[in-house]
Amino acid sequence: MLVNSMFIFFGTLLLVMYFIRKVIYISHQKHLFDEPTESRKIHIGQTPNLGGIAIFTAMMFATCVMLSFTTIAYVNYLSFSCLLLFITGLTDDLVGMDPYKKIGAQFVSALALTLFSGFRITSFYGLFGIHEIPFALSIIVSVVLIVYLVNAFNLIDGINCLAASIGLLTSAILAFYFWSLHDTGFMFLCIAMCGCLIGFIYFNRTPARIFMGDTGSLFLGFFVAIIAIHFLEGSKSVPNASIVQYSAPSLVLALLIIPVYDTLRVFIIRIARRQSPFLADRNHIHHQLLSIGLSHLQATGVLVIVNAISIAMALLMQQVIIEIFFVTLFTFMLVMNWILGILITNQQQQRKDLMEELNSVPKLTILREHTNILET
């Protein structure tokens, strides 16, 4: 198993790095760039945004190889849904796509997977005292959760390395849990995604040579959604595995708290302003971190640390009932957001005071000061 794991990890790592180099070369030859033409976009140069092609292709190669020595549940339906989302994201990256059509494609992908394969959430795992749920409700909850997570990853993919880092952390931790559940198929899938994302981060770190685009973020969000659901369902059937059984729902929320919280937050803000929840803006947490002077990698590092703290909370509170942990975790996120708001307000006040000070100084005095500096 160790040899296969190393082979898959390094194989996907090398594959994605090779494919990304080719994608960058072709993008420059054919002028396939993400143009910084919208106010919400924060990069200033022409950057290829088709990194998702490399991630998807490397994962498909890895999956074909895996099938020679392991089994992967529902692989045919998973492949169909992933391919549909890949085409959707690629279309949006190349020529643009109406957001409602994009949402429609996500619902079709999620519905095809949950309805025909049996891949769905069948329980609320004791949340509000509810365990097993009816088939129809199971389909609805599963589809909504998948579409929500797909969009959540699409929305947090706004600065370098953020979506990839959250996906990497989630895949790495769930790979360990799938190993403990003896689910080698999904363990190898998570290891393969780790290799892909590490290779992508190498090229996406500042100054970014490529973005993953919607092609990558939609696929990554879908992948994270399916491994999360599979982990939740798998944890129910394992006897004598108290860590997995008690902490599975809490751990999944902790792993995904950054995209889940940020998406919920911006949707509430947009709806409160009577705007479409799909209207692009710069109200995301990563935008706020940039506004206080952090770089892309610093903002990503802060959010990954917050994510890691959330995971530690889930493990330390594994014996606590789910409702209490959910409230605790969201309270923690609200406090973090409140602190960030104070920092933003203070910086805005400092800028305002500086502008007032500059405006109060006669221009002739400023000119003389600059002249004296140049003379010295």
C-alpha atoms as one frame of an Amber mdcrd trajectory, in Angstrom:
protein
   0.000   0.000   0.000   2.838   2.388   0.824   4.493   1.790  -2.549   1.218
   2.397  -4.384   0.579   5.549  -2.347   4.039   6.945  -3.132   3.637   6.047
  -6.793   0.275   7.800  -7.035   1.423  10.883  -5.120   4.628  11.488  -7.044
   3.017  10.398 -10.299   0.260  13.001 -10.073   2.708  15.616  -8.774   4.970
  15.182 -11.816   2.047  14.868 -14.217   0.348  18.061 -13.090   3.613  20.001
 -13.213   4.245  18.753 -16.745   0.694  19.541 -17.871   0.764  23.007 -16.291
   3.940  23.891 -18.174   2.214  22.852 -21.395  -0.939  24.791 -20.517   1.095
  27.932 -19.759   2.960  27.595 -23.056  -0.212  27.078 -25.107  -2.016  29.901
 -23.271   0.756  32.333 -24.193   0.820  31.122 -27.771  -2.958  31.399 -28.187
  -3.440  34.415 -25.863  -5.698  32.547 -23.456  -5.459  34.813 -20.419  -7.549
  35.955 -17.476  -7.749  39.667 -18.230  -7.964  41.963 -15.141 -10.928  43.851
 -16.599 -13.325  43.566 -13.627 -13.078  45.627 -10.430 -13.241  42.473  -8.264
 -10.097  41.058  -9.887  -6.908  41.910  -8.054  -4.182  40.702 -10.403  -2.700
  43.303 -12.735  -1.158  41.259 -15.527  -2.328  38.779 -18.105  -2.265  35.353
 -16.463  -3.386  31.983 -17.891  -6.420  30.664 -16.018  -6.611  27.092 -17.305
  -4.719  25.339 -14.525  -7.792  23.247 -13.848  -7.156  21.392 -17.110  -3.892
  20.051 -15.695  -5.483  19.086 -12.354  -8.423  17.319 -13.989  -6.281  15.497
 -16.558  -3.770  14.287 -13.958  -6.614  13.035 -11.748  -8.179  11.138 -14.640
  -4.840   9.501 -15.455  -4.389   8.566 -11.798  -7.908   7.133 -11.550  -7.348
   4.891 -14.579  -4.124   3.594 -13.023  -5.760   3.049  -9.614  -8.461   0.845
 -11.071  -5.789  -1.749 -11.863  -5.129  -2.447  -8.162  -8.126  -1.099  -6.220
 -11.837  -0.398  -6.530 -13.518   2.984  -6.367 -17.191   3.136  -5.490 -19.463
   4.684  -8.137 -16.500   5.512 -10.371 -18.635   5.608 -13.532 -21.103   8.147
 -12.111 -18.287  10.117 -10.503 -16.506  10.317 -13.857 -19.643  11.508 -15.650
 -20.370  14.231 -13.092 -16.744  15.379 -12.995 -16.591  15.516 -16.786 -19.770
  17.601 -16.971 -18.384  20.094 -14.450 -15.046  20.144 -16.250 -16.758  21.090
 -19.514 -18.838  23.719 -17.686 -15.800  25.309 -16.083 -13.768  25.199 -19.278
 -16.571  26.887 -21.207 -16.775  29.635 -18.589 -13.009  30.157 -18.634 -12.794
  30.361 -22.416 -15.914  32.230 -23.525 -17.869  33.030 -20.362 -21.086  31.425
 -19.169 -24.322  32.670 -17.660 -24.173  32.012 -13.880 -27.593  30.390 -13.865
 -26.586  27.982 -16.621 -23.482  27.176 -14.617 -25.607  26.499 -11.534 -27.898
  24.335 -13.665 -24.966  22.200 -14.796 -23.902  21.781 -11.174 -27.381  20.590
 -10.191 -27.428  18.109 -13.074 -24.031  16.735 -12.044 -25.040  16.410  -8.401
 -28.443  14.924  -9.219 -26.989  12.343 -11.600 -24.538  11.216  -8.938 -26.962
  11.071  -6.004 -30.008   9.728  -7.822 -28.492   6.937  -9.876 -25.475   5.816
  -7.861 -26.798   5.881  -4.325 -23.978   8.258  -3.418 -25.747  10.551  -0.941
 -26.194  11.559   2.670 -28.598   9.148   4.366 -28.493  10.537   7.892 -28.223
  13.788   9.865 -25.867  11.910  12.244 -27.775  12.951  15.345 -28.051  16.644
  14.469 -31.205  17.942  16.230 -31.838  14.331  17.247 -32.338  13.220  13.627
 -30.591  10.169  12.255 -31.848   8.309   9.182 -33.781  10.468   6.695 -36.238
   9.576   3.882 -34.962   8.945   0.358 -36.411  12.146  -1.141 -34.949  14.319
   1.624 -31.651  12.485   1.267 -31.469  13.411  -2.427 -32.375  17.063  -1.776
 -29.878  17.512   1.062 -27.090  15.806  -0.871 -27.637  17.826  -4.059 -27.845
  21.130  -2.161 -24.695  20.314  -0.176 -22.717  19.369  -3.301 -23.789  22.468
  -5.235 -23.095  24.678  -2.209 -19.558  23.339  -1.803 -18.844  23.573  -5.537
 -19.781  27.259  -5.467 -17.992  27.824  -2.156 -14.669  26.696  -3.625 -15.353
  28.690  -6.755 -15.882  31.806  -4.624 -12.797  31.446  -2.397 -10.563  31.009
  -5.437  -9.854  34.734  -5.413  -6.240  34.902  -4.247  -3.170  32.815  -4.935
  -3.065  29.331  -3.376  -6.161  29.693  -1.144  -8.595  27.204  -2.729  -5.746
  24.789  -3.461  -4.440  24.998   0.128  -7.872  24.325   1.659  -8.380  21.450
  -0.785  -4.929  20.078   0.027  -5.523  20.185   3.786  -8.914  18.492   3.413
  -7.627  15.800   1.051  -4.599  15.013   3.237  -6.614  14.620   6.437  -9.373
  12.575   4.820  -6.740  10.357   3.161  -5.627   9.387   6.676  -9.199   8.719
   7.771  -9.964   6.635   4.688  -6.851   4.614   5.504  -8.229   4.036   9.030
 -11.552   2.975   7.456  -9.722   0.569   5.092 -11.181   2.408   2.101  -8.147
   2.252  -0.173  -9.961   3.514  -3.264 -10.858   6.894  -1.804  -7.591   7.042
   0.109  -5.698   6.831  -3.193  -7.990   9.462  -4.730  -7.184  11.861  -1.874
  -3.460  11.150  -2.197  -3.663  11.813  -5.935  -5.410  15.132  -5.322  -2.690
  16.066  -2.805  -0.070  15.503  -5.485  -2.036  17.566  -8.008  -2.585  20.488
  -5.644   1.016  20.645  -4.442   2.142  20.758  -8.068  -0.396  23.477  -8.825
   0.563  25.569  -5.777   4.162  25.625  -7.026   3.015  27.545 -10.109   0.253
  29.523  -8.376   2.374  31.054  -5.621   3.099  34.759  -5.955   3.882  35.894
  -8.588   1.336  33.463 -10.001   2.166  31.947 -13.372  -1.279  30.362 -13.696
  -4.721  30.287 -12.050  -6.902  27.202 -11.729  -9.907  29.053 -13.170 -13.471
  27.775 -12.968 -12.270  24.566 -14.610 -10.239  23.813 -11.509 -12.343  25.370
  -8.758 -15.576  23.649  -9.827 -13.807  20.290 -10.083 -12.013  20.781  -6.765
 -15.215  21.806  -4.991 -17.027  18.777  -6.386 -14.169  16.477  -5.392 -14.126
  17.815  -1.823 -17.909  17.435  -1.605 -17.849  13.770  -2.661 -14.994  12.762
  -0.335 -16.729  14.562   2.542 -20.024  12.762   1.908 -18.268   9.417   1.417
 -16.397   9.904   4.696 -19.605  10.740   6.560 -21.374   7.676   5.208 -18.399
   5.395   5.714 -17.942   6.443   9.327 -21.384   5.081  10.244 -20.551   1.478
   9.395 -17.245   1.106  11.239 -17.488  -0.561  14.673 -15.105   0.275  17.501
 -13.876   3.450  15.820 -15.008   6.034  18.327 -12.845   8.851  16.933 -14.347
   8.464  13.486 -17.903   7.858  14.647 -18.151  10.731  17.117 -16.217  13.362
  15.232 -17.101  12.727  11.571 -19.746  15.482  11.105 -17.797  17.939  13.258
 -14.554  17.167  11.455 -16.122  17.665   8.028 -17.516  21.068   9.040 -14.154
  22.057  10.542 -12.317  21.020   7.367 -14.649  23.086   5.187 -15.392  25.980
   7.538 -13.524  28.616   5.487 -15.469  28.135   2.210 -18.720  27.307   4.049
 -18.596  30.355   6.332 -17.326  32.795   3.718 -19.954  31.793   1.145 -22.775
  31.964   3.695 -21.510  35.357   4.841 -21.302  36.960   1.380 -24.659  35.494
   0.334 -26.315  37.042   3.406 -24.649  40.408   2.716 -25.742  40.405  -0.942
 -29.311  39.374  -0.170 -29.523  42.001   2.602 -28.503  44.588   0.005 -31.183
  43.228  -2.362 -28.556  42.001  -4.786 -28.208  38.674  -6.525 -26.292  36.193
  -4.336 -24.215  35.386  -7.422 -23.156  38.998  -7.987 -19.360  39.178  -7.934
 -17.861  41.619  -5.430 -14.909  42.091  -3.084 -16.610  41.305   0.226 -14.914
  37.959   0.755 -12.709  37.408   3.789  -9.596  37.078   1.635 -10.324  40.483
   0.096 -10.619  41.976   3.584  -7.283  40.467   4.589  -5.685  42.056   1.546
  -7.239  45.395   2.472  -5.296  45.507   5.753  -2.028  45.132   3.879  -1.435
  41.377   3.782  -0.010  39.762   0.669  -1.736  36.886  -1.130   0.386  34.245
   0.570   0.029  35.908   3.978  -3.767  36.036   3.638  -3.805  32.404   2.545
  -1.576  31.497   5.495  -3.897  33.229   7.966  -6.955  31.390   6.639  -5.171
  28.031   6.603  -4.124  28.599  10.249  -7.741  29.418  11.156  -8.787  26.246
   9.347  -6.195  24.212  11.260  -7.432  25.663  14.578 -10.977  24.647  13.613
  -9.810  21.096  12.903  -8.031  20.956  16.257 -11.239  22.125  17.937 -13.171
  19.316  16.223 -10.697  16.703  17.458 -10.572  18.096  21.001 -14.378  18.345
  21.180 -15.148  14.996  19.565 -17.227  13.829  22.521 -19.320  17.024  22.512
 -22.742  16.824  20.886 -22.847  18.135  17.331 -25.098  21.128  17.995 -22.762
  22.551  20.650 -19.720  22.117  18.429 -21.440  23.769  15.445 -22.396  26.781
  17.601 -18.884  26.955  19.061 -17.219  26.809  15.655 -19.416  29.473  14.072
 -18.955  31.664  17.154 -15.195  31.303  16.706 -15.505  32.364  13.056 -17.684
  35.350  13.998 -15.112  36.463  16.563 -12.315  36.147  13.976 -14.419  38.159
  11.527 -15.133  40.798  14.213 -11.407  41.188  14.933 -10.746  41.547  11.214
 -13.454  44.217  11.019 -11.770  46.190  13.831  -8.421  46.019  12.013 -10.028
  47.244   8.793 -11.783  50.111  10.593  -8.564  51.173  12.308  -6.631  51.139
   9.055  -9.341  53.124   7.279  -9.252  55.686  10.100  -5.462  55.927   9.849
  -5.709  56.536   6.114  -8.385  59.169   6.671  -6.265  60.930   9.301  -3.263
  60.858   6.985  -5.250  62.361   4.108  -6.614  65.102   6.381  -3.099  65.853
   7.582  -1.790  66.056   4.029  -4.683  68.284   2.968  -4.054  70.598   5.909
  -0.423  71.183   4.922   0.026  73.929   2.286   1.281  72.570  -1.010   4.140
  75.096  -0.996   5.401  73.707   2.328   5.326  70.156   0.974   7.232  71.292
  -2.117   9.880  72.973   0.024  10.273  69.853   2.175  10.787  67.700  -0.905
  13.282  70.238  -2.279  15.254  70.177   0.965  15.322  66.365   0.914  16.642
  66.345  -2.658  19.317  68.937  -1.813  20.568  66.896   1.142
